[in-house]
Amino acid sequence: MAPNRKTTIVAGVLILISVAASVVGGTQILSVIKVPSFLANIPSNTTHMFIGVLLELTCAALVVWIPITLFPILKQHSEKMAVAFVIFRSIEAVFTIVCEVMVLSLVTLGQEYAGAGASDASYLSTLATAVVAGHYWAYDMVCIATGIAYLILFYLCSKSRLLPRFLSIWGLVGMPIFLILVLSGILANHPGMLFRGEYPANIIVLPASLNELFLAVWLIFKGFTPSRYEKNRA
């Protein structure tokens, strides 16, 4: 097997694992914080929170590993864009870590809330609501970094013909829609639409989500199209 095929297989598997970790981890966290009285329920759902945080942090590590894995191939076509891909996925990872710090802060607040008096409980509840809002804002920053990173990747693959034209165009159309959706939530002062899976945001974002999954499957089973330079060298 050619070295590039091994690389794309690893990258595709990492994408699938990162998506699964993000979805399952986010679901674990959301199942606790989506209810009105979530702070009182946190002490009995700490395990869900910790599992969610662990999976999300796993995702953060993987989204940096993915562009680093692909870097040797991408830099042959544009080193600047390959570096930019690494940078924006790293930004995504940083904001993911911020999200998880917020979640762990909620665990602490929930434990304090359980033994607090009425006045302290009211203060802690207000503080927890603000922390959840901060989590949603940070998650939207994650989404923006993700969208920009994939735009860079698909633009580079379109120029270099590393991927089939339909797949590159799919990404170049789907990711701007994804970014516009996130930005619309930010401008409307309504962050976290995608994390909460709100309708119709969850439908609008579906093409971009399927594009990422299809990319992973393509990398695993087909890989990048060999460039003219690679064909001549072979």
Secondary structure, DSSP 8 states (H G I E B T S, - for coil): --HHHHHHHHHHHHHHHHHHHHHHHHHHHHHHHTSTTHHHHTGGGHHHHHHHHHHHHHHHHHHHHHHHHHHHHHTTT-HHHHHHHHHHHHHHHHHHHHHHHHHHHHHHHHHHHHT--HHHHHHHHHHHHHHHHHHHHHHHHHHHHHHHHHHHHHHHHHHHT-S-HHHHHHHHHHHHHHHHHHHHHHHTT---HHHHT-TTHHHHTHHHHHHHHHHHHHHHHT-----HHHHHH-
